[in-house]
Amino acid sequence: MKEIRLAYYSKPADSFRFTDLEPILAASRRNNERLHVTGLLGLTSTHFMHYLEGSREAVSHVFSKIVHDRRHRDVTFYGVGEIEDRLVPEDPLAFVSGKAFSEELCMRLYGRTTIIPSLLNQRSAMALFNALAQDRPQMQESEALLREALQDDYFEISF
């Protein structure tokens, strides 16, 4: 049976804070690992961008939970499709934020300096996810930023 990929973007709820990510990532990674789902979660300055891959049943289950999660607003579907190989096979949920969506990357992919998720279609969103999945140093930097935020009482990014 072929596996699928699913991609979407959403806005964080008004009450969402950057430090809220740690328990979300931890729970999502546990659940994804149990379901044999892998993926990538990007946090731009304004949106979540999420890519999931695995069996149709498992990905559908995860996405259904996300759609009903009050921490997301305006969930907008980029698309779903069958895959031959996984984009992030070793990672239940890779995470990238901030600088991963660099001006250089945006200019190279889209000819503009910032990501505007609503302007992307399925193909252009997949180009972004492919580029982000290749940038392991940015994933490590994003995780380090989150750990730093959790230790600093004054560090806060809100939306």
C-alpha positions as CSV (number, residue, x, y, z in Angstrom):
1,M,0.0,0.0,0.0
2,K,1.3,3.4,-0.9
3,E,1.9,6.1,1.7
4,I,0.6,9.6,1.5
5,R,1.7,13.1,2.3
6,L,-0.6,15.9,3.5
7,A,0.3,19.6,3.8
8,Y,-1.7,22.5,5.3
9,Y,-1.2,25.9,7.0
10,S,-3.1,27.5,9.9
11,K,-3.0,30.5,12.2
12,P,-2.1,30.0,15.8
13,A,-4.9,30.8,18.3
14,D,-4.8,34.3,19.8
15,S,-3.7,32.8,23.1
16,F,-0.8,30.9,21.5
17,R,2.8,31.6,22.7
18,F,6.1,30.3,21.4
19,T,6.7,28.5,24.6
20,D,3.5,26.5,24.1
21,L,5.3,24.6,21.4
22,E,7.3,22.4,23.7
23,P,4.4,20.3,25.0
24,I,2.8,20.3,21.6
25,L,6.0,19.0,20.0
26,A,6.5,16.4,22.7
27,A,3.0,15.0,22.5
28,S,2.9,15.1,18.7
29,R,6.2,13.3,18.4
30,R,5.1,10.5,20.8
31,N,1.8,10.1,18.9
32,N,3.4,10.3,15.5
33,E,6.0,7.7,16.4
34,R,3.3,5.3,17.7
35,L,1.4,5.8,14.4
36,H,4.5,5.6,12.2
37,V,3.8,9.1,11.0
38,T,6.7,11.5,10.2
39,G,6.6,15.2,9.3
40,L,7.7,18.7,9.6
41,L,6.2,21.6,11.5
42,G,7.2,25.1,10.5
43,L,6.4,28.2,12.5
44,T,6.6,31.4,10.4
45,S,6.1,34.8,12.0
46,T,2.4,34.4,11.5
47,H,1.4,30.8,10.7
48,F,2.0,27.1,11.3
49,M,3.0,25.2,8.2
50,H,2.7,21.4,8.6
51,Y,3.7,18.5,6.4
52,L,2.7,14.9,7.4
53,E,3.5,11.5,5.8
54,G,2.6,7.9,6.5
55,S,-0.3,5.5,5.9
56,R,-3.5,7.1,4.7
57,E,-5.3,6.0,7.9
58,A,-2.6,7.3,10.3
59,V,-2.2,10.7,8.5
60,S,-6.0,11.1,8.3
61,H,-6.2,10.4,12.1
62,V,-3.5,13.0,12.9
63,F,-5.0,15.6,10.6
64,S,-8.5,15.1,12.1
65,K,-7.2,15.8,15.5
66,I,-5.4,19.0,14.3
67,V,-8.6,20.3,12.6
68,H,-10.4,20.0,15.9
69,D,-7.6,21.5,18.0
70,R,-8.5,25.0,19.3
71,R,-4.9,26.0,19.1
72,H,-5.3,26.3,15.3
73,R,-7.5,28.8,13.4
74,D,-8.3,28.8,9.7
75,V,-6.8,25.5,8.8
76,T,-6.2,25.6,5.1
77,F,-5.4,22.5,3.1
78,Y,-2.6,22.6,0.5
79,G,-3.1,19.0,-0.7
80,V,-2.6,15.3,-0.3
81,G,-0.9,12.8,-2.5
82,E,0.8,9.5,-2.7
83,I,4.5,9.3,-2.1
84,E,7.2,6.9,-3.1
85,D,9.7,7.9,-0.4
86,R,9.3,9.9,2.8
87,L,10.7,13.5,3.0
88,V,11.7,13.2,6.7
89,P,11.7,9.4,7.3
90,E,13.7,9.5,10.5
91,D,11.8,12.3,12.3
92,P,8.3,11.9,13.9
93,L,8.1,15.7,13.8
94,A,10.9,17.9,12.7
95,F,10.6,21.6,13.7
96,V,11.7,24.8,12.1
97,S,11.0,28.4,12.9
98,G,12.2,31.9,12.4
99,K,15.4,32.1,10.4
100,A,14.6,28.9,8.5
101,F,12.2,31.0,6.4
102,S,15.1,33.3,5.4
103,E,14.9,36.1,2.8
104,E,17.4,34.1,0.7
105,L,15.1,31.0,0.7
106,C,12.0,33.0,0.0
107,M,13.7,34.9,-2.9
108,R,15.0,31.7,-4.3
109,L,11.7,29.9,-4.2
110,Y,9.2,32.7,-4.7
111,G,10.9,35.9,-5.7
112,R,9.8,37.7,-2.6
113,T,11.4,38.2,0.8
114,T,8.8,36.6,3.0
115,I,6.6,33.6,3.1
116,I,2.9,34.3,2.7
117,P,1.3,30.9,3.2
118,S,-2.0,31.9,1.6
119,L,-0.2,32.7,-1.7
120,L,1.3,29.2,-2.0
121,N,-0.3,26.4,-3.9
122,Q,0.4,22.7,-3.4
123,R,3.4,22.6,-5.6
124,S,5.0,25.8,-4.2
125,A,4.3,24.6,-0.6
126,M,6.0,21.3,-1.4
127,A,9.0,23.1,-2.7
128,L,9.2,24.9,0.6
129,F,8.8,21.7,2.7
130,N,11.5,20.0,0.6
131,A,13.9,22.9,1.2
132,L,13.2,23.0,4.9
133,A,13.6,19.2,5.3
134,Q,17.2,19.5,3.8
135,D,18.2,22.2,6.3
136,R,19.2,20.1,9.4
137,P,21.2,23.0,11.0
138,Q,18.1,25.2,11.0
139,M,16.1,22.4,12.7
140,Q,18.8,22.2,15.4
141,E,18.8,26.0,15.7
142,S,15.0,26.1,16.0
143,E,15.1,23.4,18.8
144,A,17.8,25.4,20.6
145,L,15.8,28.6,20.4
146,L,12.8,26.8,21.9
147,R,14.9,25.3,24.7
148,E,16.3,28.8,25.4
149,A,12.8,30.3,25.5
150,L,11.7,27.7,28.0
151,Q,14.5,28.7,30.4
152,D,14.1,32.5,30.0
153,D,11.3,34.0,32.0
154,Y,11.3,37.1,29.8
155,F,11.5,35.5,26.4
156,E,8.2,35.5,24.7
157,I,7.0,35.6,21.1
158,S,3.3,36.0,20.6
159,F,1.1,36.2,17.5
